[in-house]
Structure formats: structure tokens, C-alpha cells
Amino acid sequence: LPSPTHTFAAPGDYTVHLTGTNSCGLSAITKTITVTGPPHTAFTAPLTACVGSAVAFGNLSQDATAYHWDFGDGVTSTLPSPTHTFAAPGDYTVHLTGTNSCGLSTITKTITVTGPPEAAFTAPPTACVGSAVAFSDLSQGIAAYRWAFGDGVTSTLPSPTHTFAAPGDYTVHLTGTNSCGLSTITKTITVTGPPEAAFTAPPTACVGSAVAFGNLSQGATAYRWAFGDGVTSTLPSPTHTFAAPGDYTVHLTGTNSCGQDVTSATVTVAGAALAISQRSTPPVAEAGLPLTYTVAVSNVGDCEAIALSVYDRLPDGVAFVTATRPFTGPRAGLITWTVETLPIGAVRRFTLTVLVDSGLLPGTLITNTAAVAGPHDTPPATLAVPVTAYADLSIALDDRPDPVLRYAPLTYTLTYTNRGPADGRDIAITLTLPLSLSLGGVLVSPPGTMTVDGPRLAWRLPSLPARSGGQAILTATVHAALYSNITGTAA
């Protein structure tokens, strides 16, 4: 054909020959045609890259005359072999399009871009000695781990557990690394052991006095005191008042989240040391007459007496008359005095008056018991008073007439009486007459033995029964020369 078309099947340099002929001959000409195909694109790039680091792209394309790179993050380039820096982590599909006059070719590759790691973990803020602590990894982008627990122990596990051997504040470090760098984070864990309970208390105390307990415990968050008398407390350092004497074992239990500890101490609680005594007035009892007891309570110890009651049990054979006020009773034969306190070294006295039964025989013992009630170990005081009967003698003298005439008779009447519960024995009665009289006759009833010694008359009665009496009647003559009063004396 004069002007044909031809399609080359493969690229290359082709020499085209054109030969023209006519009747006169021929002529030939050649030209070389370079035949090319569409470009073949190819490039090299790392499969991974780091945020902020320049990534080099190596262009291996063939037959391309122009290039267009799309890095998958909105950035493009027309350089044959560009470099590019990714700003954020991710998987980026990079496109390279090569073009020439014959067409274009595109190839893609995916690059995983990572940033430096972000270390993060969870752990409890507190832990107990000897208990396993779990550390949970929340990190991003870490390829390798290093834990430092602050006690010299390390681990490379992602989420290790660790047991602390001693109490303290431990700073735990987690360092995460990858090909793009490292990241470190720290947290502090407070490790405690079980508490150590300890306290101070006096070894001795007094009933009714507040006892202070000093708490010396370590690491406890809650407390429970048991004072040994059924009373408890949750205060750190309480005070307690013991109501009765005895040896009390006081327990302190200290607790925290890691356990508990118990310690104890003994407190010896004493009541007041009291002494009680009594005496009677008179020292012996007389039938039918009053008898007074004096009860004395003394604090002879080192503790003040509190809530003190003194009581007296009335003995048989007496009747209550009165007592030191205030008192209660008699109730069932008891007289009670209440004393709020009795200081150290103090003495309190109480009196009780009774009437002795007039029918009690001599030699009968009236036994009175006085005692102390309260938190005090004091033996009672007992007093036995013997009953003694006494003759109660009296004498009276009367004279008649009054006035008396000279040379006239004068009569004396001497009356003697035993008002007592017992007989009077061997009774001596005397009467002394004035010198102005001369004795006449004497009449005595009941009869006795009489002696006369000048103006003095004396006689003895062998007995005078209880609650009886008698008289002596004497007559005398007044002297003529008497001009004054006349006085006689009897005993």
C-alpha cells in the first residue's frame, strides 16, 4: 500500500524500509522507529515506618516519563524517588503511577506506620506484704516490656504479678519499646504488712478510777479493746473504769486490710483497803439501859473508797433508839450508812444507840456486827458486850416539924430506894446529926446492924432487893440553947 498502517507487537527499535519502483527503476529508503509500550511501574519501600521519620521510596519503574506518588495521607509527589514523613500511625496504601506517551501503569504497597509506644498499666494503689499484686498492661504499640517494681525485681512479661516482701512505698516503672522508640510510666504502690498491736497501761489501778490506755500500735486502721470485764471500745486510746477488784487481762486487736494482731496485758485492780472497828459506851451493858456503839471505818490503803456502805446488824436483845444521820433502817435488823467516797487516810465514825432488854440476865453477851459493803475486801467487826445488872440506889432525908421548938422532939425520916434491876448487897447508910441534938430512938425497916459514934449513925443492910426500898426513922431532942438552923446529912 502506498501508505500502510502497522502495529508493532513488541517494543523495540525497528528499521522500516520503503522501496518504490516504476518502469524506470527502483528507489529505497530506510528509517528506524523506536516502538515503546506503556510504562512498567515498580518501587521499593519499607514495610514499616515510624511516625516522624523520613521514608525513602526507590523507583524501579521502566519506560515511564512522569510519576505520581500518592502516600495515602493526602500528600502526593511527582519526584521519581521521593521521601515522605508520615505524621500519624496507621496502615497507608502508597500508589505510584507512571506515565508515558503510550499509557500509564500503577502499583500499590502498604506501609504500616507506627509511633513510639505509649506505656500504660493498672495496679492497686495499696497492697499487702506477701500477697501477689497483678499489673495489667494497657499500653499501645509496645513490642517489648520491662517492669521494675522498686524492690530490685524486674519482669519482661506484658502483665506480670509480683509479691512484695516488705512494707513501704514502691515506685513501679513500666518501660515499653518498639522500633520507633520507648515510653516509661510510673506508679507508686503503698505496701503494708499486718499491723503490730502494742499499748501501755499501768500494772495496777483502783476501783472507780479512770485508767488510761496508750496505743502504740503500728499500721492499724481499726482497733478493738476488751478490758476483761465485758466492756469493749473501738477508740484508739480509751480510758476505762473498773467497777470491781481483780486481775483483768486487757486485749487490744489492731486490724488493717492485710490482717490483724492481738496483744494483751494484765491490770491488777484493787479496792480501797479499809479497817472497821467498834466500841461501846458503856463498855458493859446494863439491862434496861441504853447502850451506844461507835463504828469507825478507816481507809488505810492507797485507793480512794467509792460507793461505800457501812451497815450494822442489830443484835438480839436490844431495841433501836437512834443513829448518826443520815441512815436507812432498821430494815430486817439492819442500819445502813451510805458514803460516796472515803479518801486515803480518812476516818468516818457512826454511832448507834440501842436499849438493852431489861429482862436479860447478867453475863448475857450482846454481839453487834458492823461491816462494809462495796468493792472492798474488808472483814466485819464484831463486838460482844456482856450484860451486867446494877443496883440503882438513892436516898432522901426529911425532918419534922419545921420549925422545931426548943426542948421539943425532932423526927428524921431517911428513905432509901433501889430502882435498879439487881439487888443491892452490903449497903452502908450513914446519918450525921447536928451537935445541937441528942439522939432519942431509931426505927429501921428493913432491919439492919446499927452503930452510933457521937453524932454519926451508921447501919448496914445485908441486901436491898431490886426495885424496893426502906426507911429509917430517928427521934432526937432539941437542946434548950439552940437559936440557929439544924442540918442533918445522910449518905
Secondary structure in CASP SS format (residue, H / E / C, confidence):
PFRMAT SS
TARGET T0000
AUTHOR 0000-0000-0000
METHOD secondary structure of the structure
MODEL  1
L C 1.00
P C 1.00
S C 1.00
P C 1.00
T C 1.00
H C 1.00
T C 1.00
F C 1.00
A C 1.00
A C 1.00
P C 1.00
G E 1.00
D E 1.00
Y E 1.00
T E 1.00
V E 1.00
H E 1.00
L E 1.00
T E 1.00
G E 1.00
T E 1.00
N E 1.00
S C 1.00
C C 1.00
G E 1.00
L E 1.00
S E 1.00
A E 1.00
I E 1.00
T E 1.00
K E 1.00
T E 1.00
I E 1.00
T E 1.00
V E 1.00
T C 1.00
G C 1.00
P C 1.00
P C 1.00
H E 1.00
T C 1.00
A C 1.00
F E 1.00
T E 1.00
A C 1.00
P C 1.00
L C 1.00
T E 1.00
A E 1.00
C E 1.00
V C 1.00
G C 1.00
S C 1.00
A E 1.00
V E 1.00
A E 1.00
F C 1.00
G E 1.00
N E 1.00
L C 1.00
S C 1.00
Q E 1.00
D C 1.00
A C 1.00
T C 1.00
A E 1.00
Y E 1.00
H E 1.00
W E 1.00
D E 1.00
F C 1.00
G C 1.00
D C 1.00
G C 1.00
V C 1.00
T E 1.00
S E 1.00
T C 1.00
L C 1.00
P C 1.00
S C 1.00
P C 1.00
T E 1.00
H E 1.00
T E 1.00
F C 1.00
A C 1.00
A C 1.00
P C 1.00
G E 1.00
D E 1.00
Y E 1.00
T E 1.00
V E 1.00
H E 1.00
L E 1.00
T E 1.00
G E 1.00
T E 1.00
N E 1.00
S C 1.00
C C 1.00
G E 1.00
L E 1.00
S E 1.00
T E 1.00
I E 1.00
T E 1.00
K E 1.00
T E 1.00
I E 1.00
T E 1.00
V E 1.00
T E 1.00
G C 1.00
P C 1.00
P C 1.00
E E 1.00
A C 1.00
A C 1.00
F E 1.00
T E 1.00
A C 1.00
P C 1.00
P C 1.00
T E 1.00
A E 1.00
C E 1.00
V C 1.00
G C 1.00
S C 1.00
A E 1.00
V E 1.00
A E 1.00
F C 1.00
S E 1.00
D E 1.00
L C 1.00
S C 1.00
Q E 1.00
G C 1.00
I C 1.00
A C 1.00
A E 1.00
Y E 1.00
R E 1.00
W E 1.00
A E 1.00
F C 1.00
G C 1.00
D C 1.00
G C 1.00
V C 1.00
T E 1.00
S E 1.00
T C 1.00
L C 1.00
P C 1.00
S C 1.00
P C 1.00
T E 1.00
H E 1.00
T E 1.00
F C 1.00
A C 1.00
A C 1.00
P C 1.00
G E 1.00
D E 1.00
Y E 1.00
T E 1.00
V E 1.00
H E 1.00
L E 1.00
T E 1.00
G E 1.00
T E 1.00
N E 1.00
S C 1.00
C C 1.00
G E 1.00
L E 1.00
S E 1.00
T E 1.00
I E 1.00
T E 1.00
K E 1.00
T E 1.00
I E 1.00
T E 1.00
V E 1.00
T E 1.00
G C 1.00
P C 1.00
P C 1.00
E E 1.00
A C 1.00
A C 1.00
F E 1.00
T E 1.00
A C 1.00
P C 1.00
P C 1.00
T E 1.00
A E 1.00
C E 1.00
V C 1.00
G C 1.00
S C 1.00
A E 1.00
V E 1.00
A E 1.00
F C 1.00
G E 1.00
N E 1.00
L C 1.00
S C 1.00
Q E 1.00
G C 1.00
A C 1.00
T C 1.00
A E 1.00
Y E 1.00
R E 1.00
W E 1.00
A E 1.00
F C 1.00
G C 1.00
D C 1.00
G C 1.00
V C 1.00
T E 1.00
S E 1.00
T C 1.00
L C 1.00
P C 1.00
S C 1.00
P C 1.00
T E 1.00
H E 1.00
T E 1.00
F C 1.00
A C 1.00
A C 1.00
P C 1.00
G E 1.00
D E 1.00
Y E 1.00
T E 1.00
V E 1.00
H E 1.00
L E 1.00
T E 1.00
G E 1.00
T E 1.00
N E 1.00
S C 1.00
C C 1.00
G E 1.00
Q E 1.00
D E 1.00
V E 1.00
T E 1.00
S E 1.00
A E 1.00
T E 1.00
V E 1.00
T E 1.00
V E 1.00
A E 1.00
G C 1.00
A C 1.00
A C 1.00
L E 1.00
A E 1.00
I E 1.00
S E 1.00
Q E 1.00
R E 1.00
S E 1.00
T E 1.00
P C 1.00
P C 1.00
V C 1.00
A E 1.00
E C 1.00
A C 1.00
G C 1.00
L C 1.00
P E 1.00
L E 1.00
T E 1.00
Y E 1.00
T E 1.00
V E 1.00
A E 1.00
V E 1.00
S E 1.00
N E 1.00
V C 1.00
G C 1.00
D C 1.00
C C 1.00
E C 1.00
A E 1.00
I E 1.00
A E 1.00
L E 1.00
S E 1.00
V E 1.00
Y E 1.00
D E 1.00
R E 1.00
L C 1.00
P C 1.00
D C 1.00
G C 1.00
V E 1.00
A E 1.00
F E 1.00
V E 1.00
T E 1.00
A E 1.00
T C 1.00
R C 1.00
P C 1.00
F C 1.00
T E 1.00
G E 1.00
P E 1.00
R E 1.00
A C 1.00
G C 1.00
L E 1.00
I E 1.00
T E 1.00
W E 1.00
T E 1.00
V E 1.00
E E 1.00
T E 1.00
L E 1.00
P C 1.00
I C 1.00
G C 1.00
A C 1.00
V E 1.00
R E 1.00
R E 1.00
F E 1.00
T E 1.00
L E 1.00
T E 1.00
V E 1.00
L E 1.00
V E 1.00
D C 1.00
S C 1.00
G C 1.00
L C 1.00
L C 1.00
P C 1.00
G C 1.00
T C 1.00
L E 1.00
I E 1.00
T E 1.00
N E 1.00
T E 1.00
A E 1.00
A E 1.00
V E 1.00
A E 1.00
G C 1.00
P C 1.00
H C 1.00
D C 1.00
T C 1.00
P C 1.00
P C 1.00
A E 1.00
T E 1.00
L E 1.00
A E 1.00
V E 1.00
P E 1.00
V E 1.00
T C 1.00
A C 1.00
Y C 1.00
A C 1.00
D C 1.00
L E 1.00
S E 1.00
I E 1.00
A E 1.00
L E 1.00
D E 1.00
D E 1.00
R E 1.00
P C 1.00
D C 1.00
P C 1.00
V C 1.00
L C 1.00
R C 1.00
Y C 1.00
A C 1.00
P E 1.00
L E 1.00
T E 1.00
Y E 1.00
T E 1.00
L E 1.00
T E 1.00
Y E 1.00
T E 1.00
N E 1.00
R C 1.00
G C 1.00
P C 1.00
A C 1.00
D C 1.00
G E 1.00
R E 1.00
D E 1.00
I E 1.00
A E 1.00
I E 1.00
T E 1.00
L E 1.00
T E 1.00
L C 1.00
P C 1.00
L C 1.00
S C 1.00
L E 1.00
S E 1.00
L E 1.00
G E 1.00
G E 1.00
V E 1.00
L E 1.00
V E 1.00
S E 1.00
P C 1.00
P C 1.00
G C 1.00
T E 1.00
M E 1.00
T E 1.00
V E 1.00
D E 1.00
G C 1.00
P C 1.00
R E 1.00
L E 1.00
A E 1.00
W E 1.00
R E 1.00
L E 1.00
P E 1.00
S E 1.00
L E 1.00
P C 1.00
A C 1.00
R C 1.00
S E 1.00
G E 1.00
G E 1.00
Q E 1.00
A E 1.00
I E 1.00
L E 1.00
T E 1.00
A E 1.00
T E 1.00
V E 1.00
H C 1.00
A C 1.00
A C 1.00
L C 1.00
Y C 1.00
S C 1.00
N C 1.00
I C 1.00
T C 1.00
G C 1.00
T E 1.00
A E 1.00
A C 1.00
END
